[in-house]
């Protein structure tokens, strides 16, 4: 649930930034989107994981899933 809540918070912040600014720096936008993707990837990749996640698993789970195609 933490990852979902954090994703929701970051999406809300990005939406607010885009609404309040005529121009969002492309580098900042890419960083924010990548951060959101990392949360979503961890949600999906760790869906069957129980217990604590090691540092190695954290990095592995942050990668884009290989068993789904973006649509």
N, C-alpha and C positions, 0 to 999 in steps of 0.2 A: 504494500500500500504506500510505503514511503516514496517509491519511485513514481507512482501515479500522481501522488500529491505534489511532488516536486516538479514533475512534468507540467502539471496544470498551472502551478505558480509561474514557471518560466514562460509558458505560452501566454499567460495573462500579461506578464511583464512585457513580452515582445509585442503583443497586440497594443498595449498602452503606449509603448514607445513609438510604434508606427502611426498610431492615431494622433499623437501629440507632436510629431516631427514631420516636417516636409521632406526631410532627407535623412535616412539612416545610413551611416557609413557601412559600405559593403563588407569590410573586414569584420566589423562588429556584428553585422547581420549573420555572416557565415559562422562566427563563433557561437552565437546564440542558437542557431539552427543545429549545429553540430552537437551542442550540449543537450538540446532537446532529443535529438536522435539517440544519443548515448543512453539517456533515461529509457526511451522506448525500447531500444535494443536490449537493455538489461532486463526490462520487464518481460520481454518475450523469451530471451535466451535462458533466463533463470526460472522459468515458469514451473519446472519440475524439481527445482533445488530446494532442499530443506536445510536449515541451520545457517551458520555463519558462512559468509563468502570470503574466500581468501583474496589477497591482492592479485594473484594470478588469475583467479576466476573472475574477479571484477573487470580486469582488462579484457579477458576473453568474452565475457557477457556483454561488454560495451560495443563489440563489433557488430556490424550489420548482419542479420541472420542469413544463412546460406540456404535455408530450406523454404524460403518464401520469396515471391517476386513482388516488387513494388508495382502498384497499379495507379 
